[in-house]
């Protein structure tokens, strides 16, 4: 089962802190789903730097979904 971090409605830096804690415990080959109210551009730079793979999309209801894979 994919882990989900629902950070909608939280003020920065709480969403960033939650996802970084979740990534620290994410085994290689596993992924997590991050739900947010907006695109986390600073997070994307960290994910790129640290070698994570990710895909982002905006749902019809405006929620940002980001699938993050620990390769």
PDB file with one MODEL, atoms N, CA, C and O in Angstrom:
MODEL        1
ATOM      1  N   UNK A   1       0.841  -1.192   0.000  1.00  0.00           N
ATOM      2  CA  UNK A   1       0.000   0.000   0.000  1.00  0.00           C
ATOM      3  C   UNK A   1       0.879   1.245   0.000  1.00  0.00           C
ATOM      4  O   UNK A   1       1.822   1.359   0.783  1.00  0.00           O
ATOM      5  N   UNK A   2       0.552   2.170  -0.890  1.00  0.00           N
ATOM      6  CA  UNK A   2       1.330   3.397  -0.997  1.00  0.00           C
ATOM      7  C   UNK A   2       1.019   4.314   0.183  1.00  0.00           C
ATOM      8  O   UNK A   2      -0.139   4.520   0.545  1.00  0.00           O
ATOM      9  N   UNK A   3       2.079   4.856   0.768  1.00  0.00           N
ATOM     10  CA  UNK A   3       1.908   5.803   1.863  1.00  0.00           C
ATOM     11  C   UNK A   3       1.420   7.134   1.301  1.00  0.00           C
ATOM     12  O   UNK A   3       1.855   7.550   0.227  1.00  0.00           O
ATOM     13  N   UNK A   4       0.523   7.803   2.016  1.00  0.00           N
ATOM     14  CA  UNK A   4       0.002   9.099   1.610  1.00  0.00           C
ATOM     15  C   UNK A   4       0.298  10.127   2.690  1.00  0.00           C
ATOM     16  O   UNK A   4       0.086   9.881   3.877  1.00  0.00           O
ATOM     17  N   UNK A   5       0.793  11.287   2.258  1.00  0.00           N
ATOM     18  CA  UNK A   5       0.983  12.433   3.142  1.00  0.00           C
ATOM     19  C   UNK A   5       0.005  13.505   2.678  1.00  0.00           C
ATOM     20  O   UNK A   5       0.158  14.071   1.595  1.00  0.00           O
ATOM     21  N   UNK A   6      -0.989  13.775   3.496  1.00  0.00           N
ATOM     22  CA  UNK A   6      -1.992  14.783   3.168  1.00  0.00           C
ATOM     23  C   UNK A   6      -1.626  16.060   3.914  1.00  0.00           C
ATOM     24  O   UNK A   6      -1.867  16.189   5.114  1.00  0.00           O
ATOM     25  N   UNK A   7      -1.036  17.005   3.175  1.00  0.00           N
ATOM     26  CA  UNK A   7      -0.584  18.260   3.777  1.00  0.00           C
ATOM     27  C   UNK A   7      -1.453  19.432   3.356  1.00  0.00           C
ATOM     28  O   UNK A   7      -1.038  20.585   3.467  1.00  0.00           O
ATOM     29  N   UNK A   8      -2.659  19.145   2.872  1.00  0.00           N
ATOM     30  CA  UNK A   8      -3.573  20.217   2.497  1.00  0.00           C
ATOM     31  C   UNK A   8      -3.994  21.003   3.728  1.00  0.00           C
ATOM     32  O   UNK A   8      -4.241  20.443   4.796  1.00  0.00           O
ATOM     33  N   UNK A   9      -4.067  22.311   3.550  1.00  0.00           N
ATOM     34  CA  UNK A   9      -4.530  23.172   4.633  1.00  0.00           C
ATOM     35  C   UNK A   9      -3.469  23.538   5.648  1.00  0.00           C
ATOM     36  O   UNK A   9      -3.744  24.297   6.578  1.00  0.00           O
ATOM     37  N   UNK A  10      -2.269  23.020   5.492  1.00  0.00           N
ATOM     38  CA  UNK A  10      -1.189  23.339   6.427  1.00  0.00           C
ATOM     39  C   UNK A  10      -0.373  24.520   5.910  1.00  0.00           C
ATOM     40  O   UNK A  10      -0.238  24.717   4.703  1.00  0.00           O
ATOM     41  N   UNK A  11       0.157  25.287   6.828  1.00  0.00           N
ATOM     42  CA  UNK A  11       0.988  26.432   6.471  1.00  0.00           C
ATOM     43  C   UNK A  11       2.455  26.013   6.385  1.00  0.00           C
ATOM     44  O   UNK A  11       2.908  25.158   7.146  1.00  0.00           O
ATOM     45  N   UNK A  12       3.196  26.622   5.451  1.00  0.00           N
ATOM     46  CA  UNK A  12       4.633  26.352   5.386  1.00  0.00           C
ATOM     47  C   UNK A  12       5.277  26.711   6.721  1.00  0.00           C
ATOM     48  O   UNK A  12       4.878  27.694   7.345  1.00  0.00           O
ATOM     49  N   UNK A  13       6.246  25.950   7.168  1.00  0.00           N
ATOM     50  CA  UNK A  13       6.944  24.860   6.490  1.00  0.00           C
ATOM     51  C   UNK A  13       6.399  23.468   6.814  1.00  0.00           C
ATOM     52  O   UNK A  13       7.065  22.474   6.523  1.00  0.00           O
ATOM     53  N   UNK A  14       5.205  23.370   7.410  1.00  0.00           N
ATOM     54  CA  UNK A  14       4.689  22.064   7.826  1.00  0.00           C
ATOM     55  C   UNK A  14       4.626  21.028   6.693  1.00  0.00           C
ATOM     56  O   UNK A  14       5.062  19.895   6.899  1.00  0.00           O
ATOM     57  N   UNK A  15       4.100  21.368   5.506  1.00  0.00           N
ATOM     58  CA  UNK A  15       4.066  20.347   4.443  1.00  0.00           C
ATOM     59  C   UNK A  15       5.464  19.829   4.080  1.00  0.00           C
ATOM     60  O   UNK A  15       5.659  18.628   3.892  1.00  0.00           O
ATOM     61  N   UNK A  16       6.418  20.737   3.985  1.00  0.00           N
ATOM     62  CA  UNK A  16       7.789  20.353   3.659  1.00  0.00           C
ATOM     63  C   UNK A  16       8.353  19.427   4.732  1.00  0.00           C
ATOM     64  O   UNK A  16       8.966  18.407   4.416  1.00  0.00           O
ATOM     65  N   UNK A  17       8.150  19.776   5.987  1.00  0.00           N
ATOM     66  CA  UNK A  17       8.661  18.954   7.088  1.00  0.00           C
ATOM     67  C   UNK A  17       8.020  17.568   7.086  1.00  0.00           C
ATOM     68  O   UNK A  17       8.705  16.567   7.295  1.00  0.00           O
ATOM     69  N   UNK A  18       6.712  17.507   6.851  1.00  0.00           N
ATOM     70  CA  UNK A  18       6.030  16.213   6.818  1.00  0.00           C
ATOM     71  C   UNK A  18       6.564  15.312   5.711  1.00  0.00           C
ATOM     72  O   UNK A  18       6.823  14.129   5.936  1.00  0.00           O
ATOM     73  N   UNK A  19       6.728  15.875   4.516  1.00  0.00           N
ATOM     74  CA  UNK A  19       7.190  15.040   3.403  1.00  0.00           C
ATOM     75  C   UNK A  19       8.649  14.644   3.598  1.00  0.00           C
ATOM     76  O   UNK A  19       9.024  13.528   3.237  1.00  0.00           O
ATOM     77  N   UNK A  20       9.482  15.513   4.153  1.00  0.00           N
ATOM     78  CA  UNK A  20      10.879  15.149   4.381  1.00  0.00           C
ATOM     79  C   UNK A  20      10.980  14.028   5.417  1.00  0.00           C
ATOM     80  O   UNK A  20      11.810  13.131   5.272  1.00  0.00           O
ATOM     81  N   UNK A  21      10.150  14.067   6.457  1.00  0.00           N
ATOM     82  CA  UNK A  21      10.127  12.979   7.442  1.00  0.00           C
ATOM     83  C   UNK A  21       9.681  11.675   6.789  1.00  0.00           C
ATOM     84  O   UNK A  21      10.251  10.617   7.053  1.00  0.00           O
ATOM     85  N   UNK A  22       8.655  11.753   5.930  1.00  0.00           N
ATOM     86  CA  UNK A  22       8.165  10.550   5.252  1.00  0.00           C
ATOM     87  C   UNK A  22       9.216   9.985   4.301  1.00  0.00           C
ATOM     88  O   UNK A  22       9.374   8.768   4.204  1.00  0.00           O
ATOM     89  N   UNK A  23       9.929  10.852   3.607  1.00  0.00           N
ATOM     90  CA  UNK A  23      10.959  10.384   2.679  1.00  0.00           C
ATOM     91  C   UNK A  23      12.130   9.736   3.413  1.00  0.00           C
ATOM     92  O   UNK A  23      12.754   8.808   2.898  1.00  0.00           O
ATOM     93  N   UNK A  24      12.424  10.220   4.600  1.00  0.00           N
ATOM     94  CA  UNK A  24      13.529   9.646   5.381  1.00  0.00           C
ATOM     95  C   UNK A  24      13.260   8.184   5.718  1.00  0.00           C
ATOM     96  O   UNK A  24      14.199   7.405   5.887  1.00  0.00           O
ATOM     97  N   UNK A  25      11.984   7.803   5.818  1.00  0.00           N
ATOM     98  CA  UNK A  25      11.609   6.431   6.162  1.00  0.00           C
ATOM     99  C   UNK A  25      11.174   5.605   4.954  1.00  0.00           C
ATOM    100  O   UNK A  25      10.765   4.455   5.111  1.00  0.00           O
ATOM    101  N   UNK A  26      11.256   6.179   3.744  1.00  0.00           N
ATOM    102  CA  UNK A  26      10.761   5.508   2.549  1.00  0.00           C
ATOM    103  C   UNK A  26      11.812   4.554   1.989  1.00  0.00           C
ATOM    104  O   UNK A  26      12.876   4.992   1.553  1.00  0.00           O
ATOM    105  N   UNK A  27      11.518   3.243   1.997  1.00  0.00           N
ATOM    106  CA  UNK A  27      12.491   2.281   1.479  1.00  0.00           C
ATOM    107  C   UNK A  27      12.720   2.454  -0.022  1.00  0.00           C
ATOM    108  O   UNK A  27      11.858   2.957  -0.744  1.00  0.00           O
ATOM    109  N   UNK A  28      13.893   2.029  -0.471  1.00  0.00           N
ATOM    110  CA  UNK A  28      14.206   2.039  -1.903  1.00  0.00           C
ATOM    111  C   UNK A  28      13.140   1.264  -2.656  1.00  0.00           C
ATOM    112  O   UNK A  28      12.692   0.206  -2.213  1.00  0.00           O
ATOM    113  N   UNK A  29      12.736   1.808  -3.809  1.00  0.00           N
ATOM    114  CA  UNK A  29      11.745   1.147  -4.638  1.00  0.00           C
ATOM    115  C   UNK A  29      10.314   1.424  -4.240  1.00  0.00           C
ATOM    116  O   UNK A  29       9.390   1.016  -4.943  1.00  0.00           O
ATOM    117  N   UNK A  30      10.107   2.108  -3.127  1.00  0.00           N
ATOM    118  CA  UNK A  30       8.749   2.441  -2.662  1.00  0.00           C
ATOM    119  C   UNK A  30       8.414   3.879  -3.052  1.00  0.00           C
ATOM    120  O   UNK A  30       9.295   4.681  -3.360  1.00  0.00           O
ATOM    121  N   UNK A  31       7.119   4.181  -3.029  1.00  0.00           N
ATOM    122  CA  UNK A  31       6.693   5.531  -3.371  1.00  0.00           C
ATOM    123  C   UNK A  31       5.687   6.039  -2.361  1.00  0.00           C
ATOM    124  O   UNK A  31       5.109   5.279  -1.583  1.00  0.00           O
ATOM    125  N   UNK A  32       5.495   7.352  -2.395  1.00  0.00           N
ATOM    126  CA  UNK A  32       4.471   7.953  -1.555  1.00  0.00           C
ATOM    127  C   UNK A  32       3.709   8.976  -2.371  1.00  0.00           C
ATOM    128  O   UNK A  32       4.201   9.488  -3.377  1.00  0.00           O
ATOM    129  N   UNK A  33       2.506   9.260  -1.923  1.00  0.00           N
ATOM    130  CA  UNK A  33       1.640  10.240  -2.558  1.00  0.00           C
ATOM    131  C   UNK A  33       1.527  11.440  -1.635  1.00  0.00           C
ATOM    132  O   UNK A  33       1.162  11.311  -0.466  1.00  0.00           O
ATOM    133  N   UNK A  34       1.843  12.600  -2.171  1.00  0.00           N
ATOM    134  CA  UNK A  34       1.755  13.846  -1.424  1.00  0.00           C
ATOM    135  C   UNK A  34       0.576  14.651  -1.964  1.00  0.00           C
ATOM    136  O   UNK A  34       0.457  14.854  -3.172  1.00  0.00           O
ATOM    137  N   UNK A  35      -0.286  15.104  -1.070  1.00  0.00           N
ATOM    138  CA  UNK A  35      -1.441  15.931  -1.438  1.00  0.00           C
ATOM    139  C   UNK A  35      -1.236  17.327  -0.870  1.00  0.00           C
ATOM    140  O   UNK A  35      -0.986  17.498   0.323  1.00  0.00           O
ATOM    141  N   UNK A  36      -1.348  18.334  -1.757  1.00  0.00           N
ATOM    142  CA  UNK A  36      -1.105  19.720  -1.362  1.00  0.00           C
ATOM    143  C   UNK A  36      -2.129  20.653  -1.978  1.00  0.00           C
ATOM    144  O   UNK A  36      -2.908  20.273  -2.853  1.00  0.00           O
ATOM    145  N   UNK A  37      -2.103  21.894  -1.492  1.00  0.00           N
ATOM    146  CA  UNK A  37      -2.960  22.942  -2.035  1.00  0.00           C
ATOM    147  C   UNK A  37      -2.287  23.725  -3.158  1.00  0.00           C
ATOM    148  O   UNK A  37      -2.956  24.445  -3.900  1.00  0.00           O
ATOM    149  N   UNK A  38      -0.961  23.589  -3.288  1.00  0.00           N
ATOM    150  CA  UNK A  38      -0.214  24.335  -4.296  1.00  0.00           C
ATOM    151  C   UNK A  38       1.029  23.559  -4.707  1.00  0.00           C
ATOM    152  O   UNK A  38       1.450  22.635  -4.010  1.00  0.00           O
ATOM    153  N   UNK A  39       1.616  23.934  -5.840  1.00  0.00           N
ATOM    154  CA  UNK A  39       2.832  23.288  -6.319  1.00  0.00           C
ATOM    155  C   UNK A  39       4.002  23.652  -5.399  1.00  0.00           C
ATOM    156  O   UNK A  39       4.228  24.829  -5.118  1.00  0.00           O
ATOM    157  N   UNK A  40       4.736  22.654  -4.935  1.00  0.00           N
ATOM    158  CA  UNK A  40       5.847  22.901  -4.001  1.00  0.00           C
ATOM    159  C   UNK A  40       7.193  23.025  -4.732  1.00  0.00           C
ATOM    160  O   UNK A  40       8.030  22.128  -4.641  1.00  0.00           O
ATOM    161  N   UNK A  41       7.397  24.114  -5.441  1.00  0.00           N
ATOM    162  CA  UNK A  41       8.600  24.264  -6.260  1.00  0.00           C
ATOM    163  C   UNK A  41       9.906  24.094  -5.472  1.00  0.00           C
ATOM    164  O   UNK A  41      10.835  23.480  -5.998  1.00  0.00           O
ATOM    165  N   UNK A  42      10.025  24.604  -4.240  1.00  0.00           N
ATOM    166  CA  UNK A  42      11.260  24.330  -3.493  1.00  0.00           C
ATOM    167  C   UNK A  42      11.474  22.827  -3.232  1.00  0.00           C
ATOM    168  O   UNK A  42      12.607  22.346  -3.249  1.00  0.00           O
ATOM    169  N   UNK A  43      10.386  22.099  -2.993  1.00  0.00           N
ATOM    170  CA  UNK A  43      10.505  20.652  -2.785  1.00  0.00           C
ATOM    171  C   UNK A  43      11.031  19.966  -4.044  1.00  0.00           C
ATOM    172  O   UNK A  43      11.850  19.052  -3.951  1.00  0.00           O
ATOM    173  N   UNK A  44      10.572  20.395  -5.214  1.00  0.00           N
ATOM    174  CA  UNK A  44      11.036  19.787  -6.461  1.00  0.00           C
ATOM    175  C   UNK A  44      12.553  19.903  -6.598  1.00  0.00           C
ATOM    176  O   UNK A  44      13.210  18.969  -7.057  1.00  0.00           O
ATOM    177  N   UNK A  45      13.104  21.041  -6.203  1.00  0.00           N
ATOM    178  CA  UNK A  45      14.571  21.210  -6.275  1.00  0.00           C
ATOM    179  C   UNK A  45      15.282  20.214  -5.351  1.00  0.00           C
ATOM    180  O   UNK A  45      16.318  19.660  -5.719  1.00  0.00           O
ATOM    181  N   UNK A  46      14.736  19.989  -4.165  1.00  0.00           N
ATOM    182  CA  UNK A  46      15.319  19.029  -3.220  1.00  0.00           C
ATOM    183  C   UNK A  46      15.204  17.612  -3.774  1.00  0.00           C
ATOM    184  O   UNK A  46      16.161  16.841  -3.701  1.00  0.00           O
ATOM    185  N   UNK A  47      14.047  17.262  -4.326  1.00  0.00           N
ATOM    186  CA  UNK A  47      13.866  15.921  -4.889  1.00  0.00           C
ATOM    187  C   UNK A  47      14.829  15.680  -6.039  1.00  0.00           C
ATOM    188  O   UNK A  47      15.422  14.606  -6.136  1.00  0.00           O
ATOM    189  N   UNK A  48      14.991  16.671  -6.912  1.00  0.00           N
ATOM    190  CA  UNK A  48      15.947  16.551  -8.016  1.00  0.00           C
ATOM    191  C   UNK A  48      17.369  16.367  -7.479  1.00  0.00           C
ATOM    192  O   UNK A  48      18.109  15.499  -7.942  1.00  0.00           O
ATOM    193  N   UNK A  49      17.732  17.172  -6.523  1.00  0.00           N
ATOM    194  CA  UNK A  49      19.080  17.107  -5.950  1.00  0.00           C
ATOM    195  C   UNK A  49      19.371  15.745  -5.326  1.00  0.00           C
ATOM    196  O   UNK A  49      20.478  15.219  -5.443  1.00  0.00           O
ATOM    197  N   UNK A  50      18.348  15.176  -4.654  1.00  0.00           N
ATOM    198  CA  UNK A  50      18.555  13.933  -3.921  1.00  0.00           C
ATOM    199  C   UNK A  50      18.246  12.683  -4.738  1.00  0.00           C
ATOM    200  O   UNK A  50      18.340  11.572  -4.215  1.00  0.00           O
ATOM    201  N   UNK A  51      17.876  12.839  -6.013  1.00  0.00           N
ATOM    202  CA  UNK A  51      17.716  11.697  -6.904  1.00  0.00           C
ATOM    203  C   UNK A  51      16.371  11.002  -6.869  1.00  0.00           C
ATOM    204  O   UNK A  51      16.240   9.886  -7.372  1.00  0.00           O
ATOM    205  N   UNK A  52      15.365  11.642  -6.282  1.00  0.00           N
ATOM    206  CA  UNK A  52      14.026  11.056  -6.293  1.00  0.00           C
ATOM    207  C   UNK A  52      13.374  11.286  -7.648  1.00  0.00           C
ATOM    208  O   UNK A  52      13.653  12.278  -8.322  1.00  0.00           O
ATOM    209  N   UNK A  53      12.514  10.373  -8.038  1.00  0.00           N
ATOM    210  CA  UNK A  53      11.696  10.528  -9.237  1.00  0.00           C
ATOM    211  C   UNK A  53      10.316  10.976  -8.770  1.00  0.00           C
ATOM    212  O   UNK A  53       9.842  10.537  -7.722  1.00  0.00           O
ATOM    213  N   UNK A  54       9.670  11.844  -9.539  1.00  0.00           N
ATOM    214  CA  UNK A  54       8.346  12.304  -9.128  1.00  0.00           C
ATOM    215  C   UNK A  54       7.526  12.737 -10.335  1.00  0.00           C
ATOM    216  O   UNK A  54       8.057  13.105 -11.382  1.00  0.00           O
ATOM    217  N   UNK A  55       6.233  12.680 -10.152  1.00  0.00           N
ATOM    218  CA  UNK A  55       5.267  13.169 -11.139  1.00  0.00           C
ATOM    219  C   UNK A  55       4.243  13.996 -10.381  1.00  0.00           C
ATOM    220  O   UNK A  55       3.773  13.602  -9.314  1.00  0.00           O
ATOM    221  N   UNK A  56       3.905  15.145 -10.944  1.00  0.00           N
ATOM    222  CA  UNK A  56       2.893  15.994 -10.303  1.00  0.00           C
ATOM    223  C   UNK A  56       1.739  16.233 -11.266  1.00  0.00           C
ATOM    224  O   UNK A  56       1.903  16.235 -12.486  1.00  0.00           O
ATOM    225  N   UNK A  57       0.578  16.432 -10.681  1.00  0.00           N
ATOM    226  CA  UNK A  57      -0.616  16.739 -11.468  1.00  0.00           C
ATOM    227  C   UNK A  57      -1.586  17.511 -10.577  1.00  0.00           C
ATOM    228  O   UNK A  57      -1.555  17.419  -9.350  1.00  0.00           O
ATOM    229  N   UNK A  58      -2.440  18.267 -11.243  1.00  0.00           N
ATOM    230  CA  UNK A  58      -3.482  19.010 -10.532  1.00  0.00           C
ATOM    231  C   UNK A  58      -4.817  18.363 -10.869  1.00  0.00           C
ATOM    232  O   UNK A  58      -5.211  18.280 -12.032  1.00  0.00           O
ATOM    233  N   UNK A  59      -5.497  17.911  -9.840  1.00  0.00           N
ATOM    234  CA  UNK A  59      -6.811  17.287 -10.031  1.00  0.00           C
ATOM    235  C   UNK A  59      -7.850  18.331 -10.397  1.00  0.00           C
ATOM    236  O   UNK A  59      -7.619  19.532 -10.260  1.00  0.00           O
ATOM    237  N   UNK A  60      -8.986  17.864 -10.861  1.00  0.00           N
ATOM    238  CA  UNK A  60     -10.082  18.767 -11.227  1.00  0.00           C
ATOM    239  C   UNK A  60     -10.543  19.625 -10.055  1.00  0.00           C
ATOM    240  O   UNK A  60     -11.034  20.736 -10.252  1.00  0.00           O
ATOM    241  N   UNK A  61     -10.385  19.110  -8.829  1.00  0.00           N
ATOM    242  CA  UNK A  61     -10.801  19.879  -7.647  1.00  0.00           C
ATOM    243  C   UNK A  61      -9.713  20.829  -7.143  1.00  0.00           C
ATOM    244  O   UNK A  61      -9.880  21.467  -6.104  1.00  0.00           O
ATOM    245  N   UNK A  62      -8.588  20.925  -7.884  1.00  0.00           N
ATOM    246  CA  UNK A  62      -7.518  21.857  -7.535  1.00  0.00           C
ATOM    247  C   UNK A  62      -6.449  21.288  -6.623  1.00  0.00           C
ATOM    248  O   UNK A  62      -5.455  21.962  -6.351  1.00  0.00           O
ATOM    249  N   UNK A  63      -6.627  20.068  -6.145  1.00  0.00           N
ATOM    250  CA  UNK A  63      -5.629  19.448  -5.278  1.00  0.00           C
ATOM    251  C   UNK A  63      -4.415  19.032  -6.119  1.00  0.00           C
ATOM    252  O   UNK A  63      -4.554  18.449  -7.195  1.00  0.00           O
ATOM    253  N   UNK A  64      -3.245  19.342  -5.609  1.00  0.00           N
ATOM    254  CA  UNK A  64      -2.002  18.942  -6.255  1.00  0.00           C
ATOM    255  C   UNK A  64      -1.613  17.569  -5.714  1.00  0.00           C
ATOM    256  O   UNK A  64      -1.482  17.381  -4.504  1.00  0.00           O
ATOM    257  N   UNK A  65      -1.429  16.614  -6.622  1.00  0.00           N
ATOM    258  CA  UNK A  65      -0.959  15.266  -6.258  1.00  0.00           C
ATOM    259  C   UNK A  65       0.448  15.100  -6.788  1.00  0.00           C
ATOM    260  O   UNK A  65       0.732  15.413  -7.944  1.00  0.00           O
ATOM    261  N   UNK A  66       1.330  14.602  -5.930  1.00  0.00           N
ATOM    262  CA  UNK A  66       2.699  14.344  -6.336  1.00  0.00           C
ATOM    263  C   UNK A  66       3.056  12.924  -5.908  1.00  0.00           C
ATOM    264  O   UNK A  66       3.054  12.597  -4.721  1.00  0.00           O
ATOM    265  N   UNK A  67       3.364  12.087  -6.897  1.00  0.00           N
ATOM    266  CA  UNK A  67       3.873  10.746  -6.626  1.00  0.00           C
ATOM    267  C   UNK A  67       5.389  10.844  -6.577  1.00  0.00           C
ATOM    268  O   UNK A  67       6.023  11.320  -7.519  1.00  0.00           O
ATOM    269  N   UNK A  68       5.962  10.392  -5.472  1.00  0.00           N
ATOM    270  CA  UNK A  68       7.417  10.462  -5.284  1.00  0.00           C
ATOM    271  C   UNK A  68       7.928   9.034  -5.112  1.00  0.00           C
ATOM    272  O   UNK A  68       7.434   8.282  -4.271  1.00  0.00           O
ATOM    273  N   UNK A  69       8.924   8.672  -5.919  1.00  0.00           N
ATOM    274  CA  UNK A  69       9.524   7.348  -5.891  1.00  0.00           C
ATOM    275  C   UNK A  69      10.956   7.455  -5.392  1.00  0.00           C
ATOM    276  O   UNK A  69      11.725   8.308  -5.835  1.00  0.00           O
ATOM    277  N   UNK A  70      11.298   6.574  -4.463  1.00  0.00           N
ATOM    278  CA  UNK A  70      12.682   6.459  -4.006  1.00  0.00           C
ATOM    279  C   UNK A  70      13.321   5.363  -4.852  1.00  0.00           C
ATOM    280  O   UNK A  70      13.145   4.180  -4.563  1.00  0.00           O
ATOM    281  N   UNK A  71      14.059   5.741  -5.891  1.00  0.00           N
ATOM    282  CA  UNK A  71      14.584   4.716  -6.836  1.00  0.00           C
ATOM    283  C   UNK A  71      15.639   3.820  -6.218  1.00  0.00           C
ATOM    284  O   UNK A  71      16.159   2.927  -6.886  1.00  0.00           O
TER     285      UNK A  71
ENDMDL
END
